[in-house]
Structures are given as C-alpha cells and as structure tokens.
Amino acid sequence: MLNFVKIDRTNPKKRDVLQRIKDYKEVYEVFAEYKASEQASRCMQCGVPYCHSKCPLHNVIPSWLKQTWQKDLELAFALSNETSPFPEILGKICPHDVLCEGECSLNDDYGAISIGAIETYISEKAFKKGIKPSFPKIANSKDSKDSKNSKKVAIIGSGPAGLSAATFLLRQGIGVEMFERSNKAGGLLTYGIPNFKLDKKKVQRRVTWLEEAGLKLHLSSEFGKDIKAKDLLDKFGAIFLAIGASQGAKIGLNGEDATNVYQAIDFLTQIQERNFLLEEDKENKQVKEGIKAKDFDVKDKSVLVVGGGDTAMDCVRSLVREGVKSVKCIYRRDEKSMPGSKKEFENAKEEGVEFCFNLSPKEFILKDGKVCALRVQKTSLVYDKFKKKNILTYKDEYFEFLADMVILALGFSVKKIKVLDELGIKTNDKGNIQINEQFQTSNSRVFAGGDCQRGAHLAVTATADGRDASKEIAKLLKTLD
Ligand SMILES: Cc1cc2nc3c(=O)[nH]c(=O)nc-3n(C[C@H](O)[C@H](O)[C@H](O)COP(=O)(O)OP(=O)(O)OC[C@H]3O[C@@H](n4cnc5c(N)ncnc54)[C@H](O)[C@@H]3O)c2cc1C
C-alpha cells in the first residue's frame, strides 16, 4: 500500500471516440486484475477514511481496496457487496468525483484512488469466476395457512431504490413482490441512463438473481391502476414506495408545447426501447435498414438541448449517436456550476457536442406551429467570497439559435398519483412523499425511498434509501401478526 508516491492514478481505458459514437456500447473498459491491484495499492488506508464517510452507502472502501491489492477477490467481493446491492453498477454511474473520490485524501495532490473503476472490477471479475450473490431460503408464503401473510412486502417501482430494498429484504429472508408499471425492471437504470454509460444486461443480471432468490416481479403493473392500494394492504405486511420522480420540469415559455419540443426522458426512453428491439431482432430487415426511435427521427437535424446536468449530457451524447447534424447544449450558468459528473461532460465534449454557457432561454420562435429557433439571453454569475454560491444576473444581450428540435432536460419532480391520497400519504409542497426517520410515510405500513421522497437525485442515494428502509420494514414486520 501507500504506492501513490510511485504510481499515478489511471482510469480504465475508453473506447476510441470515432468508434464509440457509432453505437451505444459501454464507453469504459473494466480494469484488468494487475491494473486493479496496482491502483488499489495506492490507497493510504486512512485512519478516518473520508471516502467511506462521503459514500451515501458508507461502503467500506479502504477494506475492499486492500483485498484487491492483495488479490483476495472473494473477500473483496464479500466486503463490497455487503453494503451495496449492485456495486458493479454504482461503480459505473456514481459521480465519484463529487463523492468518494472527491473526498479521497490523495485527491488534491496525487490524484484520488480510482475507487469507482475498482468497485466495478471486483464484482465483474468475481462474476466471471462464477461467484454470485447468495440469499437465504425464503419462508414460502404458500406454506402459510394465513392468506394475509403479513411477513411479505410489496415494493412499488423497480429502480435502484426498489431493487435495493428487494435485495436487502430477501437477504433477511423476507418475501417480496415487486410491481412495476414498465415492461422492464430497472427504473431509470434501464430507461433513463443510456447503454453507453451502463449496459442494460448488467441491470437485468441482478434482477434475474433476485428472481432466483424468490422475488416475484410483476411487470406492466401500475399501482393505482392495475393494482389497488387496498388489495396490497390486505395481502402484505408493508408497502415500500419507490416510484421515482418522473415528471419532467417545464420551461414556462410560449411554444413549449410545439410538437418538436420534447422532454428528455421521453427521448431517452424511446431510444432505449428502440435499442431493445434492435437487440432482440438483429436479422429483421427493418432493423438492418435502421428503424428509428418511434417519434424521434433526428438524423441530420440541428438539435438544442437545454440544461446542464446528467440528463442533458445523456441526451446530447445520444443525439450524437443518432447522427444529428449538430447538437448544442444551452446552459444558463457557467461550466464550473454544471451539476452533473465532470467525467461525462468531458466525454460529451470529446464526442463533438458544443456547449453554450451563460445563456438563458427566453422565447421559442415558431414557424408553421413548430419551433424553428430559440432566443436566449446572456447571463453572468457573481460569486460570493467563498467562490461557491453564485447569483445569476441577466444582461441586455440576446441571441438566436436555429433549431429543428429542442429537448428540455431541466429536472424532474414526483408525479402526483391519486392512490397516495387513498393511502393517506402526505406530500410536501414539491410533491415529494413525506417520511420520518424510519422511512415511514403518514400511513405506518407504507414506507418510501429514493427520488419519490428526496426529489430527483442520484442512483446511490436511492439505493441507500432502499437498503436502510428495508431494515425499518423488517422491524415493523416483527410487530405484526
Ligand atoms: C437521464 C438520467 C440520467 C441519470 N444519470 C445518473 C447517473 O449517471 N448517476 C446517478 O447516480 N444518477 C443518475 N440519474 C439519477 C438516478 O437515475 C435516479 O436518481 C434514480 O434512478 C432514482 O431511483 P428510484 O428508484 O428512486 O426511481 P426510478 O429509477 O425513477 O424508478 C422508479 C420506478 O417506479 C416505477 N413506477 C412509477 N410509478 C409507478 C406506479 N404507479 N406503479 C408501478 N411502478 C411505478 C417507474 O416505472 C420506475 O421503474 C439519472 C437520471 C436521469 C433521468
């Protein structure tokens, strides 16, 4: 250990930019064993590991780095999977630069340990060697004479919060049924984050293992429509709501409802649906000719994406892969203030995306009912003395960008669903579900976690909620019967 003085930080190799923009395959390779061990050997094994404290899952990072350095893969896998339900996924998509790696003691001078890449390496290498997560046998509800079966939990939503809760409940031997309105499990891991950041097979692999462990998954089952609240309360001891925040924010300008202005999530979802189709039917003639995402034929078009976060980065990079003529990202603050991962911003620049900072949309210019240009106003930022908080000010300068299509990536809020009222569940003024410290909503048998209670946030915080809520749910189940 302590090799940081002689070994530089390295990242996993990236695919060549001219190749990778032709498809949706993952950009980053996984470390080879020698590289992972070498990089892990840089860790100082701090007495107070800030990386661990900053991780929302409080992963025991120095411990599994040490085992990676010593090439004890089994122990590294056990330690890494103890606190996280899918480390190989979060190793790929967490914004490590602002979480564990941002807090690494080596970050300022020598370069932080490549924690995310090593996290992914440990599980991927272990899976290759046939090591799989293990679960206890679930007490079978069919054995029970009581049809109410209060020991089972219903989870609504199969994103990171739902999958994490399912993992940790199953690990405690508690039966779980999951209800998902979509036709595939994974939430935004499947239908938001593009395949070039996270291969969908990696999400499905975890879902399959959960099903093997006893999870009963009901796809295309919408809570409040196909599934009634009362039925679930009758049948299950507790409900965990992990329904995410899927309502795309509006910009509030005239012309926003034009048919060529889209919400980011609609665009990304349709691209992924199309890609699933392509995968399932490679030999199909229509596929060979290149079927388009249902509504989005963007080839050779000039597209503007408004927003500067992870969702905007995913849109601009998907647009490049769809063969647009040009794609510009319009953000009203400066580069330093971009809220998403710096790594993905750099990748977007490499892939040919043009960034236009300090511009705030003011008006959609319409022609024949469609947007043909976006008028923007120049902004500037005034920093406080700590150079952290900045105040946005507007200048008297305006520009126009021609556009065939505009995508809005401005954030998300929780969709209001009637069934929450039926359950007596309180929400705050932003529409987020209110919970207490035990993740319990105003209905004591209904818990909630992830984006639906925090507002749109991160996969890792949703995952932490799912894990921590599962402990509280288990406590409640013990009091029932
Ligand atoms: C485009 C995009 C890119 C992102 N990139 C990153 C990233 O790189 N790194 C990162 O950490 N985070 C990223 N995020 C954020 C992250 O994906 C979310 O914070 C996380 O997925 C939230 O998890 P969740 O389980 O709370 O909700 P979701 O992942 O949204 O899952 C909610 C699930 O509930 C289902 N559902 C909703 N209502 C019902 C109902 N009534 N009945 C049944 N099912 C229902 C939905 O279909 C969905 O499957 C990104 C988000 C977006 C939109």
PDBQT file of the ligand as one rigid body, heavy atoms in Angstrom, charges set to zero:
ROOT
HETATM    1  C1  LIG A 501     -31.346  10.610 -17.843  1.00  0.00    +0.000 C 
HETATM    2  C2  LIG A 501     -30.905  10.394 -16.444  1.00  0.00    +0.000 A 
HETATM    3  C3  LIG A 501     -29.562  10.109 -16.196  1.00  0.00    +0.000 A 
HETATM    4  C4  LIG A 501     -29.131   9.905 -14.904  1.00  0.00    +0.000 A 
HETATM    5  N1  LIG A 501     -27.819   9.604 -14.702  1.00  0.00    +0.000 NA
HETATM    6  C5  LIG A 501     -27.390   9.326 -13.456  1.00  0.00    +0.000 A 
HETATM    7  C6  LIG A 501     -26.050   8.955 -13.226  1.00  0.00    +0.000 A 
HETATM    8  O1  LIG A 501     -25.240   8.887 -14.140  1.00  0.00    +0.000 OA
HETATM    9  N2  LIG A 501     -25.678   8.650 -11.961  1.00  0.00    +0.000 N 
HETATM   10  C7  LIG A 501     -26.563   8.706 -10.922  1.00  0.00    +0.000 A 
HETATM   11  O2  LIG A 501     -26.200   8.385  -9.788  1.00  0.00    +0.000 OA
HETATM   12  N3  LIG A 501     -27.857   9.066 -11.102  1.00  0.00    +0.000 NA
HETATM   13  C8  LIG A 501     -28.272   9.383 -12.343  1.00  0.00    +0.000 A 
HETATM   14  N4  LIG A 501     -29.580   9.752 -12.548  1.00  0.00    +0.000 N 
HETATM   15  C9  LIG A 501     -30.496   9.777 -11.395  1.00  0.00    +0.000 C 
HETATM   16  C10 LIG A 501     -30.921   8.373 -10.999  1.00  0.00    +0.000 C 
HETATM   17  O3  LIG A 501     -31.188   7.588 -12.140  1.00  0.00    +0.000 OA
HETATM   18  C11 LIG A 501     -32.151   8.424 -10.095  1.00  0.00    +0.000 C 
HETATM   19  O4  LIG A 501     -31.837   9.252  -9.001  1.00  0.00    +0.000 OA
HETATM   20  C12 LIG A 501     -32.528   7.041  -9.582  1.00  0.00    +0.000 C 
HETATM   21  O5  LIG A 501     -32.812   6.163 -10.644  1.00  0.00    +0.000 OA
HETATM   22  C13 LIG A 501     -33.757   7.120  -8.661  1.00  0.00    +0.000 C 
HETATM   23  O6  LIG A 501     -34.105   5.826  -8.289  1.00  0.00    +0.000 OA
HETATM   24  P1  LIG A 501     -35.587   5.464  -7.816  1.00  0.00    +0.000 P 
HETATM   25  O7  LIG A 501     -35.571   4.006  -7.587  1.00  0.00    +0.000 OA
HETATM   26  O8  LIG A 501     -35.984   6.363  -6.725  1.00  0.00    +0.000 OA
HETATM   27  O9  LIG A 501     -36.517   5.844  -9.059  1.00  0.00    +0.000 OA
HETATM   28  P2  LIG A 501     -36.549   5.376 -10.580  1.00  0.00    +0.000 P 
HETATM   29  O10 LIG A 501     -35.233   4.902 -11.033  1.00  0.00    +0.000 OA
HETATM   30  O11 LIG A 501     -37.164   6.511 -11.297  1.00  0.00    +0.000 OA
HETATM   31  O12 LIG A 501     -37.549   4.144 -10.570  1.00  0.00    +0.000 OA
HETATM   32  C14 LIG A 501     -38.903   4.316 -10.279  1.00  0.00    +0.000 C 
HETATM   33  C15 LIG A 501     -39.672   3.162 -10.891  1.00  0.00    +0.000 C 
HETATM   34  O13 LIG A 501     -41.013   3.190 -10.414  1.00  0.00    +0.000 OA
HETATM   35  C16 LIG A 501     -41.885   2.888 -11.486  1.00  0.00    +0.000 C 
HETATM   36  N5  LIG A 501     -43.201   3.443 -11.171  1.00  0.00    +0.000 N 
HETATM   37  C17 LIG A 501     -43.554   4.741 -11.056  1.00  0.00    +0.000 A 
HETATM   38  N6  LIG A 501     -44.844   4.863 -10.742  1.00  0.00    +0.000 NA
HETATM   39  C18 LIG A 501     -45.340   3.609 -10.651  1.00  0.00    +0.000 A 
HETATM   40  C19 LIG A 501     -46.630   3.068 -10.346  1.00  0.00    +0.000 A 
HETATM   41  N7  LIG A 501     -47.684   3.852 -10.065  1.00  0.00    +0.000 N 
HETATM   42  N8  LIG A 501     -46.782   1.716 -10.344  1.00  0.00    +0.000 NA
HETATM   43  C20 LIG A 501     -45.727   0.895 -10.628  1.00  0.00    +0.000 A 
HETATM   44  N9  LIG A 501     -44.485   1.356 -10.914  1.00  0.00    +0.000 NA
HETATM   45  C21 LIG A 501     -44.286   2.695 -10.923  1.00  0.00    +0.000 A 
HETATM   46  C22 LIG A 501     -41.231   3.528 -12.680  1.00  0.00    +0.000 C 
HETATM   47  O14 LIG A 501     -41.687   2.974 -13.894  1.00  0.00    +0.000 OA
HETATM   48  C23 LIG A 501     -39.754   3.223 -12.409  1.00  0.00    +0.000 C 
HETATM   49  O15 LIG A 501     -39.368   1.993 -12.956  1.00  0.00    +0.000 OA
HETATM   50  C24 LIG A 501     -30.044   9.988 -13.833  1.00  0.00    +0.000 A 
HETATM   51  C25 LIG A 501     -31.380  10.298 -14.076  1.00  0.00    +0.000 A 
HETATM   52  C26 LIG A 501     -31.803  10.512 -15.372  1.00  0.00    +0.000 A 
HETATM   53  C27 LIG A 501     -33.229  10.861 -15.625  1.00  0.00    +0.000 C 
ENDROOT
TORSDOF 0
